[in-house]
Amino acid sequence: MSHISTLSITLIAATLLALVTPATSAQAVSATDFDPGMIISDSLFYDSDAMTASQVQTFLNGKVRTCHPEKDPNPEDITCLKDFRQRTTAKSRDAYCNGYAVKTQTAAQIIDGVARSCGISQKVLLVTLQKEQGLVTHDWPSSYRFDKAMGYGCPDTAPCDTQYRGFFNQVYMAARQFKRYQALPQNYGYRAGRTNVIKYHPHNTSCGTASVYIENQATAALYIYTPYVPNSSALAAGFGTGNSCSSYGNRNFFLYYSTWFGSTRGIEVYPRLQAAYDERGGAATLGVPEAKTVWLDAHGGGWYQRMSKGTLFMTRSGIVTFRHHPYAVTKAYEAAGGPAGPWGWPITDAFTHAGTTMVEFQHLRVAQIDGKAVPGHPYSDVSDNPASRDYTEHADAIFWMARTGIAEGWQSRYGPQFRPTASITRDAMAAFLYRHAEATHAPGDEPSFVDVTPDSSEFYEEIEWLASTGVASGWAGDDGSEYRPLARTTRDAMAAFLFRLEAPQDYEAPAASPFVDVDPSSPFYREITWLAESGISTGWQTSEGVEFRPFAPISRDAMAAFLQRLDALD
């Protein structure tokens, strides 16, 4: 919707310019501060608690001290906005406004009542009344100005639609239209979050267009309502007249709002976040603040502030991240409760891991796959970020296990779990080795071990393969050979498994042991020394020397590291 009155206010004679232009404070605001991509923040535009009816009345009284009907040839037709009263008409509640009852009200009461019904700032309605018809500061306005007070239904290319005449009707319908723009952004040509091509002038086709990245919905609404952007000449003129390609509606909205009510950005960046905001590109990259900063003491505490392009987070420990919206991970995070929820604070920006876009939170890794958020990818309890609760030094090896299909894990509420610190059982070891070798095996009719049968073990095929290759021989029991599938795998047994699977047959163990706790008489000395010489195991450095700790159980994360090194050796 566009409005001829928007142009005429600043294009008519200098006497009218003097009438509608603030005389004392305009110098404090410069039109060169006008940002075509963010004319006003959403937080200010949709703040229906910005003023009370009494405050609106006081504001109007201050703009026109004395009304001068004698200036008009028909003084009976003159009423200043501060003195205006009208009987409203009934408006039904709908998806955009809460409706309106029939009552006799002052202009201030109508402005406040409509603002609250439709969720639009009283300040926005006052500024629109001024930019469209100069009603706020006019000291001898005729009924003609009230009939098209907001310029609603008054296109640049045709007369005003008479069905929308009248002050209350104009204010209500314009406010409702602003809310309609917000509710149905896809129905209109100018949209937030993308670059829009906007004309400089409604009629002069030679003036060309500007490419404007609209930051937020309120700015998109102003362009839909008045679809022109001021050129450099219009901005250089302040409240004055530019050149033949100048238009003024959105420039004047910015100037009136700024002069009367302060910054159109409304909310400032929280001082503690300012340095991080600037380092990340400020408004050009993150957008402008749309809400006040929130402090939460959950998960160690931190701050966050919503910007027009996303949300800036800072933990108490100083980790700064930015979550763009409306991406799937961001939506899922908000649905999970944000930093107060079980995911905790974000501790990384989005990054790519193994070709997948990931975000790390304190308690969870989340991937964005095919436009959907996948919590716990590839494992919900494994992280390579030291700031994560689930950090493990062997995360890369565990992720490799997931990519290669060697490890599957357990399903949980927040995705698969690897359980890195759990000891690896002998049946799981068989499964890991079987998958690593990309083996296939058809077991014989008789089980190799009395304690491993097709009915008793989910890894029967894998364990039978170990037996068939000679990698596992088990223990002799009273009833036959035992594999002991649920027993924990010790580090010396792990060495034996890997040696039998991959070591060269002619390997000769060194005379001197690389480990102070493994001597040449140890049962698996040859196997353990091969692990050390091949770089698969490095052991632990102690004051006595390097230890292998042969009888300690193997954890699942350490086994992942051993297998990854074995794979690299191959």
N, C-alpha and C positions, 0 to 999 in steps of 0.2 A: 504494500500500500504506500503510495507517495502523495505528497501534499503540496499544492501550489502555494499555500500560506507559508510554508517553510522558507521558500525562496523570497517571497514578497516582503517579509519582515525586514530583511537586510538589504534589499535591493531598491526600496522606495526612498523617498527624499531623506535628506540628512536630518530633518526635524524629527521624523519618526525614529531614526536611529538613536538620536539623543534621548528620546522618550523611553525606549526599551533597554538601553544600555546602562549598566551600573556605572555611576559617575565617579565613585570614590575608590572602590576596591578592585576594579577590573585590572589595574596595573599590576596587582599582585599575582595574577594568573596570566600565563602566556599561552597563546594558541599553539605555539611551537612545541608545547608539551603534549599535544594531542597525539595519541597512539591509535592509529586507525584499526589496529587489531584488537584493542582492548579499551573501548571508550569508557566503560564502567564495569566494575566487578559484579558478579552475580550476587554476592553477599549484600551489596548495597541496593541493587536494583530490585531484589525480591524481598526486601526487609519491610514487612508491613507494620512493624513496631517502631519504625524510624521516628515518628512524631505522633503526638496526640492531637485531637481536634482543637484543643485549647492552644497548643503550640503552633498549629497551622494558622489559627486566627491571629495570634500575636505576630507571627511572621508576616502575614498579609497587612496587618495594621502598620507594621514598620516600613513596608514598601510604599504605601500610599498614605501619607499623613492626612491629606485633605483631598476629597473628591471635587472635581470641577466640572459639573454638568453644563455650566455656562459657556464652555468652550465649543459646544456642539449646537448647531442650529435648532436641534430638537432636544432640549435638555431633559424633557420627560423620559426620553429613551435611554438616559445615561444612568448606570449604576456601577460603582466600582466593585471589584471582586470581594473586597473585605466586607462590603455591605450587602452583597447579593444573597437572596433567599429564594427558595424554590420548593414546590411540592414534587417529590420524587414519584416515579412510577414503579409498579411492581415488577421485579425481575425474578424469574424462577432459578432455583439452584441447578447447576449443571456441572460438567466435568472441569470447568475452568474457574467459576466463581460460586460463592455460596448464596447468591441471590440478593434481593433487596426488597424491603417493605415500603409501603406508601407512607410518607411522612413529610412534613415541612421542615426543611433544614437550611442552615447557612451554607455558603460555598465551602467553608472550612470543614463543616460536619460532613458534607457530601464527599469531599476529598478524602477525609479520614475513613469514612464508612466504606467507600469503594475500595480503598487501599486494603482494608482488612478483609473485605469480601473476596477480593481477587488475588491477594497475596503480592501486591505491588507496593513499593515504597511511596509514602506520601511525598517525599522529596522528588521522586521521579515524576509524579503527576504534576507537581507545581512547576518543575522545570519544563515539562512538555507543554503546559498551558502557556508558559512564557515564550518558548521558542516558536510555537504555532501562531499565537494571536497577541502576544505581549500583554496578556490579561493581568499578570501579577503586578506589574509596575504602571500600567495604564491608568491615568487619573480621570479619563472621560471616555470609557469604553461603551460602545453602543450595543444593543441587543444582537446586532449582526455578529459581533465577535463571540458572544456567548453561544450563539446558534452553532458555530463551528469551532468551539473552544479548543478541542484537541486535534483538529484537522482530520478526524476520523471520517472516512467515507468521502474525502475530498481529494481525488486524484489530480495529478498535474495536468492531465489531458482532458478533463471533463468537469462540469459543475459538481458541487457537493450533492450527495444523495440526501434528499429531504427527510427520509425516514430516520435519519440519525441526528436530526436537529435538536438543539436544546442542550443546556449546560450539563445536567445530570446524565442525559443520554450519551453525550459525547464522552464524559469522563468514564462512565461505566463501560461503554463499548470499547474504548481504547484500552482500558486496563484489562478487560476480558481478552482482547486480542493479543496483548503482550503474553498473557498466560497461555493462550492457544499456541503461540509460537513456541513456547517452552515445552508444552505437552506434545506437540506434533512437529518436531524440527524437520523430519523427513519430508514434510509437505511443502516446504518452502525452498526457494532458490539459494538463499544465503544460509550457510550452516557453520556452526562452530567446529573447530578441529580440522579445518581444511583451508586451502587457498581458494578465494572467491574473486571473480572478476566483477568489479563494481564501477559504474559510470561516475565521471566527474560532474556531469551536467545532464539534466533531464531532457533537454531539447536539442542542444548543440552537439550533433553527432560527430563533429570534427574534433571535439575535446578529448576523445579517447577514453580509456579505462585504466584502472589501477588493479594490480593483483594484491589482494589483502588476505593474509592468514588470520582468520577470525579466531581469537583465543577462547571465547566463552559465549554462553547462550545469550546473556544480556546484550552484548554487542551485536550478535546476530539479529536479535529482535529489533534493535534500533535501525539496522540496515534494511530489514524487511519493511519496517514502518516508513522509513525515509531512505530510499535506496540509492543514495549518492554519497560519495566521499569527498571531503574538501580537498582542493588542490593546494599547492604551495602558496599561491597568491592569496587565497582565502585565509590560510593560516597566518600569513605575514600581516594581514590586515587586522588581526585581532577581532574585535566586534564589527569592524568596518567592511567596506566593499572591496572585493578582489577584482578579478578580470572577467571577461565574458565566459570563461569556462568554470567559474567558481559557483559552488553551491554551499549552503550554510547551515542546514538543519542540524546535522550531527556535530558540526563544529560548535554551534551555539548551545546545543545540549551540554557539551563538555564544558564550555566556558561558564554558562550559568550555574551549572552544578558546582563546579570548582570554586567560583566566586562566592556563592551563597553557603555552600555546605562543606567545602574542603575537598580533599583528594577524591577522585572518582575510583581510585584503587581501594580506598576504604581501609583495608587491613594491611598492616605493615608486616614485613618478615620479622619473625621473632629474633631479637638480637643474638641469642646463642646460636641460631641457625644461619645468621647473615653471611658469615665467612664461607660456609659450605654452599650456600645459595649462590654467592658470587662466583666461587670457583667452578661451579657446574654450569655457568653460562647465564645465570640470573633469569630474568623474565623471558628472554629469547628462547631458552632451552626448557625451563621448568614452568613457565607461565607466571602469573601473578597470584599473590595470596588470595584465597577465597574464604578462609575461615581463620579464626584465632588459633594459636598454638594450644595443643592439648598435652598435658603431662600425665603419664601413667607410671605407677610404681611396679606394675606387673613385670615379671621376668627380669628383675634387676633395674627396671626403671628407664624412662626415656621420654623424648618429646617428639611430636609429629605435627606438621602443619600442611593442610591441603592447599595445593596450588591449582591453577586452571588446567595444567597438563598432567597432574599427578599429585603424589604426596611425598613430602620430604621427611625422613625419619632420622633421629639421632638417639642412640642408646646412651645411657649414663656413662658408659665406658668410652664413648666418643666415636662409635661406628656410625658412619653416615651413609644412607642409601636413599635412592629415589625410586618410587614405584609408579610407573606410568599407568594411566587409565585410558581406555576401559579394557585392558588386556585380561585374558581369561584368568591368569594367576592372580592378578589384583582383585578381580571380582570374587574369586574363591577365597582369597585371604580375608577380604572384608566379610564374606559370609561366615567364615570360621571365627569371627570376633576380632580380627585385626591383632594388634600387639597385646591385647588383653586376653586373646584366645590361646588355644593350646600350641599354635605354631610359634608364638613368641615374636620377637622383633626381627625384621629382615636384617641380615648381616652381609648381604652382597647385593649389588645391582644385578640385573639379568645378565647372564653370561652363557656362552655356548660350550657344552661338554659333549664330546663324541658326537657332534652334529645336532645336539638337542639343546634347546633354550632352557636354561635352568635359573631358579632363584633359590638362594639359601636363606632359611630362617633359623632362629636359634635352635629349634627342636625338629626341623623338618626340611627336607629338600623337595622342591616342587618343580615339575617340568611342564612346559607348554607344548603339547603334542597334538597336531591336527586341530588347533584352535581350542583345545580343552586343557584344563589344569589337571595334572596327574600327580597327586601327593605321593611322596615317598619314592621318587624315581631316582636311581634304580632300587635303592633301599632306603627305608625311612629312618634307619638307625645308624647310618654311615655318612660321615662328612669328612671332606678334606680341608675344611675351614677351622682353624684353631679356636675361633670364637663360638663354634657350635658345641652344644652339649654332647653331640655324637661324634666328635672329632676322633679320628684314628690315623696314626701315621701310615697305615697300610690301606688307606681308602682307595688309592689309585689301583692297587692290585685287586681289591674287592670289586671295583667298578669294571675292571677288565674281566673278572670272573663272570659278572653279569652279562657283559657284551658277548662273551664267547659261549655263553650257555652252560658253563661249568657249574655254576651255582644258581639255584633257584630261590631258596629262602622260604620263609613262612609268611602267609598272608596275615595282615593285621588291619586295624581300623584305618590307619594312615598309610597303607601301602605295604609292600613286601619288607620283611625284616631279614637281615643277614645274621644278626646276633654275633657280632665279631669277637666278643670276649669269651663266648662259650667254647668249651673244649670240643674238639672234633672227634666224634665216635668212629669206630673202625668201619662201620657200614657206610657212613658218610664219606670216609676216606676212599673207600672202594668206588663210590659214585663219582667223586671228584676225579680220580685217576682214569676211570672209564671214559668220562666225557672229555678229559684232556687228551686222551689218546684217540678220541673219535672212534672208539672200538665198537664192534658189533659181536654178539656172541649168542649162540644157541646152546643153552645148558643141556647136559646129558640127562639120562633118565634117573640117575642116582645122584643125590646131592653130595658135594665134596666134603661138607662139614655137617656134623650131626645137629648143630644148633642153628643152621641156616637152611630153611626149606622155602618152597614157593609160597606157602601159607604164612610163614612166620616172619618174613622179611620183605619189605618193599624193594630192597636192593639185591634180591637173590641173583638176578642175571649178572650184575656188576661184580658181586663177590665170587660167583662161579668163574667169571672171566679172570679175576685175579688168580684163582687157583689153577686155571688152565695154563696161564702164562708162567707160573712158578713165582709170581711176585709175592703171593701169600701162601704159607704152608700151614699155619695154625699151630695148635698145641695138641699133643696126644692126650686124650682123655680115656676114661674107663670104657665109654661106649663108642669111641671113635674120635676122629680128628675134630677139634673145636676151632671156630673162627672168633667167637666172642664178639659179636657185632656191636653190642651196646657199650663195650668197654672203651675207655678213653685211649686215644692214640698217643703214645709217648714219643718224645723227640728222636730217640734212638730207633724206634720202630718206623717212624716216618723216614728216617735216613735209609733204612733197609728197603722200604717200598720204592723210593725214588731211585736208589742205586740199581735195584733189580730191573726197574722199568727202563732206565736210560743210560746207565754207566757203560763205558766200553769194557768188554770182557777182559782185556789185558791190563786193566788198571792195577798199578802197584802202589800200595800205601807207603807213605814216607816213614822213615825210621823214627823221626821225632814228631810227636803229636802237636797239632796247632792249638790244642785246647788243654788247659791245665787239669781238667776233670775227666779227660778221656785218654787212657794210656794204651799202648799197643796190645795189651792183654784184654781189653774191653771186647765184649761179644760182637759189637758192630763197628770196630775200629776202622776197618777198610771203608765201610760205607760212609761213616761220619767224616773221615778225612777227605773223601771224594767230594762231599758237599762243600767242605771248606775250600778246596782247591778250585772247584768250579764256580765259586762265588754264590752258591745258592744259600749258604748259611754263613753268617759272620759272627754269631755268638754275642756274648756280653763282655765288655771290658770291665775288669775288676782290679782291685789292688794286687791280687795274686797273679793276674794274667787273664787271658781270654777264656771264658767258660762256655761249654756247649750245653750243659745241664741235660744230660741224656735221658733222665727218668722223669723230667717234667712233662706234663701233658701239653699237647699242641693246641693253641687256640685257633679258632676259625680264621681270624684275620691274618695270623702268622702263616697259616697254611696257604692262604691266598698269595702271600708274598713269595713263599717257596715255589709255588706252581708258576707264578709269573716269571720268576727268575729261571726256572727250568725251561719254560717256553722260549725265553730269550736265548738260552743256551742251545736249544735245538736249532 
